[in-house]
């Protein structure tokens, strides 16, 4: 492989499924189904490239505002995916975790989440996170509520509190911040996704819709990432 700087953690906003399907004269749900299949392929590609953590934005807290038929289809698809991916995850030594507010999900999906996380918890290959019913503002509010409850119980003092402690209350507590964020299908916004964690991530936007996003597209994003000068707020020495 060419001399690339491989990011430890890549996050992706999976955008364009519905528009991709409509461009082919198919219903939006077809796009989501094909998009789910592509997740499996990109997981294998990411692992092959040497990426250690991959996090994808599958369903946001705002997606509940979509037509009820589309939401129901998405929930059915997510439930099917979570209940059938276990064998492949174990075969590929992949650990799976779900981030987001589980209280807003039905019992079947919550059970599937618990099952897949328990099944794969000792796997040491690609660390794969799926954001379901996730919104960064919601995550930070939930974190603050847990933090304030602990403070009331005198589990820490104000003097001890810092950004590392706050991070420990987030859904991504033991996961490193993303080095590279990719958004497919041409939109160039963060959409309430990992706003705390993306503080110093490099952003890459592509017009390729998610169902068409390939290993070659992932490598192109990494090429651009390799060319970036990451300073983390510091001044580069001359």
Rosetta blueprint (number, residue, H / E / L):
1 X L
2 X L
3 X L
4 X L
5 X L
6 X L
7 X L
8 X L
9 X E
10 X E
11 X E
12 X E
13 X E
14 X L
15 X L
16 X L
17 X H
18 X H
19 X H
20 X H
21 X H
22 X H
23 X H
24 X L
25 X L
26 X L
27 X L
28 X H
29 X H
30 X H
31 X H
32 X H
33 X H
34 X H
35 X H
36 X H
37 X H
38 X H
39 X H
40 X H
41 X H
42 X H
43 X H
44 X H
45 X H
46 X H
47 X H
48 X H
49 X H
50 X L
51 X L
52 X L
53 X E
54 X E
55 X E
56 X E
57 X E
58 X E
59 X E
60 X E
61 X H
62 X H
63 X H
64 X H
65 X H
66 X L
67 X L
68 X H
69 X H
70 X H
71 X H
72 X H
73 X H
74 X H
75 X H
76 X H
77 X H
78 X H
79 X H
80 X H
81 X H
82 X H
83 X H
84 X H
85 X L
86 X H
87 X H
88 X H
89 X H
90 X H
91 X H
92 X L
93 X L
94 X L
95 X E
96 X E
97 X E
98 X E
99 X E
100 X L
101 X L
102 X H
103 X H
104 X H
105 X L
106 X L
107 X H
108 X H
109 X H
110 X H
111 X H
112 X H
113 X H
114 X H
115 X H
116 X H
117 X H
118 X H
119 X H
120 X H
121 X L
122 X L
123 X L
124 X L
125 X L
126 X L
127 X E
128 X E
129 X E
130 X E
131 X E
132 X E
133 X E
134 X E
135 X L
136 X H
137 X H
138 X H
139 X H
140 X H
141 X H
142 X H
143 X H
144 X H
145 X H
146 X H
147 X H
148 X H
149 X H
150 X H
151 X H
152 X H
153 X L
154 X L
155 X L
156 X L
157 X L
158 X L
159 X L
160 X L
161 X L
162 X L
163 X H
164 X H
165 X H
166 X H
167 X H
168 X L
169 X L
170 X L
171 X L
172 X L
173 X L
174 X L
175 X L
176 X L
177 X L
178 X L
179 X L
180 X E
181 X E
182 X E
183 X E
184 X L
185 X L
186 X L
187 X L
188 X L
189 X L
190 X L
191 X L
192 X L
193 X L
194 X L
195 X L
196 X L
197 X L
198 X L
199 X L
200 X L
201 X L
202 X E
203 X E
204 X E
205 X E
206 X L
207 X L
208 X L
209 X L
210 X H
211 X H
212 X H
213 X L
214 X L
215 X H
216 X H
217 X H
218 X H
219 X H
220 X H
221 X H
222 X H
223 X H
224 X H
225 X H
226 X H
227 X H
228 X L
229 X L
230 X L
231 X L
232 X L
233 X L
234 X L
235 X L
236 X L
237 X L
238 X L
